[in-house]
Amino acid sequence: MDNNVSYQDEKIKFEDIIEKNVDLSKYTSMGTGGKAQYLTTPGRFEELITALKFAKENNLKITIIGAGSNILVSDKGIEGLIIRTHHLSRFSTKGNMFCCRAGMSIEKAINITLDDSMFGLEGLSGIPGSIGGAIIGNSGANGHLISDHLLYVDYITFDGKTHRMGTQVINFGYRYSSFLDIKDCIIFEAGFGLSNSTDSFKKSREEQSTIKKDRKEKGLFDYSSAGSIFKNPEGKYTAGELIDSCKLKSKKIGGAMVSPKHANLIVNYKNASSTDIYKLAELCRATVEKKTRIKLEYEIKLLGDFT
Ligand SMILES: Cc1cc2nc3c(=O)[nH]c(=O)nc-3n(C[C@H](O)[C@H](O)[C@H](O)COP(=O)(O)OP(=O)(O)OC[C@H]3O[C@@H](n4cnc5c(N)ncnc54)[C@H](O)[C@@H]3O)c2cc1C
């Protein structure tokens, strides 16, 4: 008898899907950060619900991470339960509709939809995040936003209840979505309405590879980073231009460096700690504020204690 059979209705024991004291640096694009007290990477709805229940019963704080490409995790680690969405990656396609779970990478979603002659997501090429991480912060590039073709989002509140929100009631803004206000929730699934226009395939594949090549040439992937550290403030200048005007390109603290190519990128150029990166980011903020009176706001999410 095959002993690899898994029954959908068998009871999931939390001990079987949990890891303790997990080094989080391997799950962040920065490659830094301390340990998670508990970490789980559910692949199924039932596993996710079991994890939420365990956290509730044990009064554990819950933190969600997707692809870890927009976070800085404290070197002191994170107390409570980390839910990593990486294995929530099922999908389905029908007509011009593409539905996927939140842990699917943006790049994979683009490849699946293009292969199925569905167009619209390819403008997001080269963003190294998950669908859920992109939705919560309304990620975008080159004039395209994840919210552009979104139809609905299914999310689960930490009390285990599932909800569906159509895009007509979700507020999206610059690196903002309503889910940031709901806070105690995990984005579980999203549905996109894409174009089926037959002449788009070649154009879309070309767009995908041009954007990726362009981003590579601009040095975005030369070192580990978390993308733009700060949001662009309102007004004439971008965060990068303000930091550059303070002559901070190539500035280093420990193993962290302001990218010589993009002033709004702090890179892990040599075994940096999260503390190095945070101190350098704070130095950039303080210098820009002193010179211009503009207080830069973090785009990346700081997880854990940085005091
Ligand atoms: C080289 C590089 C280039 C980048 N370029 C861009 C760019 O052009 N445009 C852009 O917008 N971003 C860019 N980014 C930033 C990043 O890739 C995006 O913000 C991405 O969408 C974040 O997704 P993630 O899965 O990595 O989220 P994470 O970093 O894992 O998490 C980010 C936040 O979202 C929350 N979160 C993640 N998944 C869920 C979920 N399922 N439910 C609830 N909360 C969740 C986390 O708790 C955290 O607060 C870049 C990053 C890098 C490293």
The ligand as a Tripos MOL2 file, in Angstrom:
@<TRIPOS>MOLECULE
LIG
   53    58     1     0     0
SMALL
NO_CHARGES

@<TRIPOS>ATOM
      1 C1         14.9850   44.0090   -6.1500 C.3       1 LIG1
      2 C2         13.6060   44.4300   -5.7380 C.ar      1 LIG1
      3 C3         12.8270   45.1840   -6.6020 C.ar      1 LIG1
      4 C4         11.5320   45.5800   -6.2320 C.ar      1 LIG1
      5 N1         10.7920   46.3290   -7.1060 N.ar      1 LIG1
      6 C5          9.5470   46.7210   -6.7550 C.ar      1 LIG1
      7 C6          8.7450   47.5000   -7.6550 C.ar      1 LIG1
      8 O1          9.1360   47.8210   -8.7590 O.2       1 LIG1
      9 N2          7.4980   47.8610   -7.2450 N.ar      1 LIG1
     10 C7          7.0040   47.5230   -6.0220 C.ar      1 LIG1
     11 O2          5.8650   47.8840   -5.7200 O.2       1 LIG1
     12 N3          7.7470   46.7920   -5.1510 N.ar      1 LIG1
     13 C8          8.9950   46.3830   -5.4870 C.ar      1 LIG1
     14 N4          9.7420   45.6360   -4.6050 N.ar      1 LIG1
     15 C9          9.2130   45.3470   -3.2620 C.3       1 LIG1
     16 C10         8.4520   44.0180   -3.1440 C.3       1 LIG1
     17 O3          8.9110   43.0540   -4.0770 O.3       1 LIG1
     18 C11         6.9460   44.2050   -3.3240 C.3       1 LIG1
     19 O4          6.4530   45.1430   -2.4030 O.3       1 LIG1
     20 C12         6.2160   42.8710   -3.1500 C.3       1 LIG1
     21 O5          4.9240   42.9560   -3.6930 O.3       1 LIG1
     22 C13         6.1170   42.4250   -1.6980 C.3       1 LIG1
     23 O6          5.5760   41.1130   -1.6880 O.3       1 LIG1
     24 P1          6.1460   40.0080   -0.6810 P.3       1 LIG1
     25 O7          5.3680   38.7740   -0.9020 O.co2     1 LIG1
     26 O8          7.6160   39.8870   -0.8080 O.co2     1 LIG1
     27 O9          5.7650   40.6560    0.7120 O.3       1 LIG1
     28 P2          6.5720   40.5370    2.0730 P.3       1 LIG1
     29 O10         7.8360   41.3170    1.9520 O.co2     1 LIG1
     30 O11         6.6910   39.1310    2.4930 O.co2     1 LIG1
     31 O12         5.5750   41.2950    3.0540 O.3       1 LIG1
     32 C14         5.3180   42.6860    2.8930 C.3       1 LIG1
     33 C15         4.1500   43.0600    3.7980 C.3       1 LIG1
     34 O13         2.9710   42.4180    3.3140 O.3       1 LIG1
     35 C16         2.4010   41.5740    4.3170 C.3       1 LIG1
     36 N5          1.8920   40.3870    3.6230 N.ar      1 LIG1
     37 C17         2.5480   39.6070    2.7080 C.ar      1 LIG1
     38 N6          1.7150   38.6500    2.2410 N.ar      1 LIG1
     39 C18         0.5260   38.8300    2.8810 C.ar      1 LIG1
     40 C19        -0.7320   38.1400    2.8370 C.ar      1 LIG1
     41 N7         -0.9450   37.0940    2.0460 N.pl3     1 LIG1
     42 N8         -1.7300   38.5880    3.6300 N.ar      1 LIG1
     43 C20        -1.5500   39.6490    4.4530 C.ar      1 LIG1
     44 N9         -0.3720   40.3360    4.5500 N.ar      1 LIG1
     45 C21         0.6350   39.9240    3.7640 C.ar      1 LIG1
     46 C22         3.5180   41.2970    5.3090 C.3       1 LIG1
     47 O14         3.0100   41.0620    6.6060 O.3       1 LIG1
     48 C23         4.3300   42.5780    5.2320 C.3       1 LIG1
     49 O15         3.7530   43.5630    6.0900 O.3       1 LIG1
     50 C24        11.0370   45.2180   -4.9570 C.ar      1 LIG1
     51 C25        11.8190   44.4330   -4.1010 C.ar      1 LIG1
     52 C26        13.0890   44.0380   -4.4820 C.ar      1 LIG1
     53 C27        13.9060   43.1970   -3.5490 C.3       1 LIG1
@<TRIPOS>BOND
     1     1     2 1
     2     2     3 ar
     3     2    52 ar
     4     3     4 ar
     5     4     5 ar
     6     4    50 ar
     7     5     6 ar
     8     6     7 ar
     9     6    13 1
    10     7     8 2
    11     7     9 ar
    12     9    10 ar
    13    10    11 2
    14    10    12 ar
    15    12    13 ar
    16    13    14 ar
    17    14    15 1
    18    14    50 ar
    19    15    16 1
    20    16    17 1
    21    16    18 1
    22    18    19 1
    23    18    20 1
    24    20    21 1
    25    20    22 1
    26    22    23 1
    27    23    24 1
    28    24    25 2
    29    24    26 1
    30    24    27 1
    31    27    28 1
    32    28    29 2
    33    28    30 1
    34    28    31 1
    35    31    32 1
    36    32    33 1
    37    33    34 1
    38    33    48 1
    39    34    35 1
    40    35    36 1
    41    35    46 1
    42    36    37 ar
    43    36    45 ar
    44    37    38 ar
    45    38    39 ar
    46    39    40 ar
    47    39    45 ar
    48    40    41 1
    49    40    42 ar
    50    42    43 ar
    51    43    44 ar
    52    44    45 ar
    53    46    47 1
    54    46    48 1
    55    48    49 1
    56    50    51 ar
    57    51    52 ar
    58    52    53 1
@<TRIPOS>SUBSTRUCTURE
     1 LIG1         1 GROUP 0 **** ****
